[in-house]
Every structure is written in C-alpha cells, then in structure tokens.
Amino acid sequence: MGQIRLEGLYKRFGVHEVLTDINLEVDEGELCVFVGPSGCGKSTLLRQISGLDQPSEGKVFIDGKDVTRVSAADRGLAMVFQSYALYPHMTVRQNLAFGLQNMKMPRAEIDRRIADVSRMLEIEPLIARRPGQLSGGQRQRVAIGRAIVRDPTAFLLDEPLSNLDAELRVSMRAELAALHARLGATMIYVTHDQIEAMTLADRIVVLRLGRIEQVAAPLDLFDRPVNRFVAGFIGAPSMNFLSVADAAPLLGGGTPDGVAIVGVRPQHLVRAEKGLELCATLVEALGTETVIHGTLASGARLLATVAGHLKVAPGDRLTLGANPEQLHFFNANDQRVDAIA
Amino acid sequence: MSFALANTIGAVFAAPVRWLAASIDAPLRLWQRLTGKGGMIAFFLMPNIIVFGTFVIIPLFINFAYSVTGGNELFLTDRSFVGTQHFDRLLTCDNHFDPSSCRDDLFWTAVWNTARFVVVQVTTIAIVAMGTALILNSKIPARGFWRAVFFFPVLLSPVVVGLIWRWILQRQGLLNFVMIEMDLTPVNWLIERDWAFVAAVGVSVWAHVGFYALILLAGLQAIPRDLYEAAEMDGTRPARVFFRITLPLLWPNLLVVIVLALIRAVQIFDEVYVLTGGGPGTSTLYLTQYIYEIGFASILRNPGLASAASLMMGGVLIVLTLGQLGLQRWRDRA
C-alpha cells in the first residue's frame, strides 16, 4: 500500500502555469525526493498529491484509485509541514491525538498509538509540553510523530528540515532515513537542498519551471544528468561547463557529434602533466579539500576541488586533467549527448 | 533647484533649530550633572506628565473632592464637606435588585439598565464582530470593499449615528414606511420599552462593530494557514476547526475586543441619548446619562452626587479591566 501515480498533471493560477504535464509513479515503500530551485513547483506538486489543492488538469492515483477529487482527509496521507504546523495552544499529546479524535478512534487506541510513537521518536518526556516550550528539533519530531500516529498510506514531507540549524539538520536527516527504513512507508519529500536529496532518496525527481527534468536514483542523476540544468543543479560545487575549444586539452579521443558544451565536475579535476592551464584567482582551504577558483587563458572560469591540502596561492598556475569517462557532453540545446563508446 | 540654493534654504531653516539646540545645551548639561540619568528621563517625560496630569489626574482628584462636598455651587471653596453622604444616598437600598426600594431609585434603574445593556451589547458585538471578521477573512468577491463598508460607521460621530437611526426608526420613519409598503404593521421602535432597548443595542452595535471586527480580522490573519491545512489533512470538521483552533488562537484578540467593548458599553451615552433620550420613561437611561442629568442638566443639579456616581462607575471599570487582564494572565500561564 502507498503507490502514488500522477498522470498528465497541470496546475495553473490564472494564466500562469506552475505545473506542466507531470507524469510520475512513486512505488510502494519508496522515498522519493522532489528537488529543484525555489519556485520550480515542487511544493505545489506536493499539495496536488495531498489534496490541499486541486490540479487544473490530470489525475492523482493512490493505490490505483483515482483520488483527484477526493478530499485531503480521505486520501489517507499525512503531511509534515515546513513550519511544523503544530497547534501552539495544545500540548504535544493533544497535538498527536487531535487527528485521531477526528476519526472517532477509541480513547484506549489513541493512548496506545501515542505511547508507541512517543517511544519511537523519544518524545515521551515532552508529552505534556506545548510547542513553544520545545526546541526546533523536538518540534520536528512531534510533527513527524503526528504524521506517524495516523498510520497513513504515505507521508508527504514539505522541506521538513529547512528550519533547523546545519548541525541538527544532519542528525535529523539520519533519523529520517532510519525512520523510513523502519516504517517501510512511502514517503515523498520536498527539498531544495540537493545534499538532503542525495542522501535520503531512493529516487530523485528534479523539477524546473513546473516540469520534471529527470527522475533517477541519486547516483544515476550525478553520473548521467540528462541535461545541463540537472548537471549543474546536482553536485556541490556545481559542474564546470566549458566550450569544446576550452575543453580541448581534456578531450584526447575527440567528442561525439553535436557537442557544444563539455561538463566536468570540480571533484573530477586532478593535477596532471597535461591538461587545462588554470590561473588561480581564489583558494579556499577547507581542511579535507582545497577549492580553487581560477580562469583559463580564454577567460572562462573554472572551479576545481582537490582532496587534502594543496599549496596554491592566487596567481599560481596549475595544470589540471580529468578522466575522459567523467566528462559530460551537451548539445546546443543543453541536452546530454552520450560519449563515444 | 540648484544644489547651492537648496543648501542656502536648508541653512536658513536649520539656523533657528541650531540656535535653539545651542541655547538649551548648557542648561541641559547642567541639569544632567545635577540630577543624573533619572533627572533627564523626568525632563523628557514632563510634557506628557503635565498634559496627563492636567486633564486626567487633577480632574480625578477634583471629582473626588466634589463627591465628598454638598450643595449646588461649582466652586469647591463654596461647598461644604458632607463626607460619604452622596455614596450613602446612592448605595442605600432595601433590595438592590428593586430600584424602587432605593433612596436614589433613578441611579439603580440606570445601574440595572446599564448592566443589561452591557451584557447584551458586548455579547452581541463579540458574536457579530466574530462573524463579520470570519466572513471578511474568507475568499469573498470584493473583499476590500466589504471591509471598508463595515468600517465606515466607525468613522461617524455618535450624534450623527443617533440622528440617522432616529430618522429610520421613529414612528413615521423610513423603516415603518417600508413596512407599510410591504403591508406589515408598523412598530413603535423607539416608544415601546423592549423595542427601544433593542434599538439602543442594535444601533450601538452597528456603530462600533466594524472596529472590533477589524481587531479580530487582524487576529485571524495572524493565524498561520499551515494550521488549517494540518487540520484539513486530519479531517477536522469546520465547527471543530473553529472551536479547537480558531477560537483559542484568537482568544487574545477576543479578550481585547471584550475589554474595550465592555468599557465603551458601560460609558454608553451619546448615540442612545440622541436616539431615545433615555426613554420611553427610563427604560434606556444608562449610567453616563444619569450622571450627566444629575450633574448638569436637571434643574436641581447635584454635582456631588454625580461625582460620587462617576467615581463608582470608574471603580467598576477598573475592576472589570483588572479582572479581564487577570483572566488573560491566568490563561497565558495555563
């Protein structure tokens, strides 16, 4: 239970189309992450699935049943909001119980479920507190607990970690991954943070301007982006894009037909005897790696990430090479061109 | 305008300011040296303290002085000390619930009329303001226009409100004209006791509800939309959403509305005085009108009695306000 299918989904606000022809299938038990820049439509898409919004066109299926016109409450989904959306005047217990009381569930069953979830998420000591008395991480747990306690068909999570500080985000990310493994439930997770997407997802859906650009497993997305946008969006720091002429020193075996742009990730550039001649303009020593910003003779900018400490100063010249298998080729329309076999 | 000309004009206007600043600089420095930080705070607060003292604090003491002195004279030096005589007169009753058994039956009639008015008017205002705010907060066409429409009566002078509604409600007024046109029996809205009370409450609600609705509307708009969406995901029925989410979160605003409406209702005077003049009989005679009549309007004016009544009314208002604030603190702690 928990398979979600979207067919030809469109969403328009007046003349403004925010979702265009969305077709997607999320498998049972899968953790699917919607990722994309701000305003790409990922949260809007989640709202169409949740039932909080109605699509202008297209259908939403849950477990094969068309739920497009079914109310949010009757879709059997639970949502974790970016702001947590905990009722501030209720205690944690009341927050957890609220949805169950709406279902007219017997009190003993409500108590049992709250006890189970509180134990699972380690929020038992917080049960009598109000959200205002909790830290960000604790509120996050309660928000997740409120979703779990309903035993939903699938979980929808709308940027649930974006309000947490960096350190807490890392630990909550690990907890969410563990929770997914434990519950085995279908989860759709919206984020603009590609590291969250890469670390959590079974599959990632990359969106841009309301359209799906690519759906793939995290490493497939990293290794074989279908276009320049996905290539640039996935991976940090972003991929370098060079003209064929600039990239010539890396292209020992030539290029496939129709290639206009060559992409190389900063992490795939290494110091070499022959290759790109880079003049360093800025060096960021991060301890585990050194990030070198620089320019080529043509003036094109390039970024290289080299593992460990590297003694380079602005103004120094370096020669960088790359494994040809790790180069990405794009045509004039920014679409991927497969390398010569 | 050239830069030089602008500079010249600026310098002309700046000159007196600079002169003023320079002339008070030395005395202020001296004052600060003599009195320290506290003295400077007192210096800057003094203008407000003088205005507040002149128009609020001093009149309060004068009012108290009137309440313990007797006679028709206005100058305190001409009045004789009577102690608590006025308070005794106002409070002496065989049965406080029966004004006819009281020494000053008109005072207790006004007290109970006011109490009844306050309960009905404040309750009605709270409910109507809430309903109006909920409607104005929903997705209705021309929402801005409707918000303005409901707020317009607040901008009218209470006397104008009273005159407009008297024109509508009097025996040969607009409402009865419409009723006759519709083959309905006309009603003496301002002459029958119960209808006059309804008219007084209705008109005052009409005149003030826009203001209170605005306070509640601000509260409603401050409730995060996410909470309603979470409730929607939870399958919460609209009535439960209202009573379990909207109402508790709107409580601080509602409390402000109740306190303000309560204070205004206890002080009700102008629109009802213009509308009904306190009648028929004394059925819409309220405390402020009683104080006005006794202190200024009646032939045998008695400023001391009016002052005693106004102090008692002030005491009631303070108790009500403190009670409401205490309730809010208790609720915030709970």
Interface residues (C-beta under 8 A of the other chain):
Chain A: S50 G51 L52 S71 A72 A73 D74 L77 A78 M79 F81 Q82 S83 A85 L86 Y87 P88 H89 F98 G99 N102 M103 R146 R150
Chain B: P224 D226 L227 E229 A230 A231 E232 M233 D234 G235 T236 R237 R240 R244 I245 P248 L249
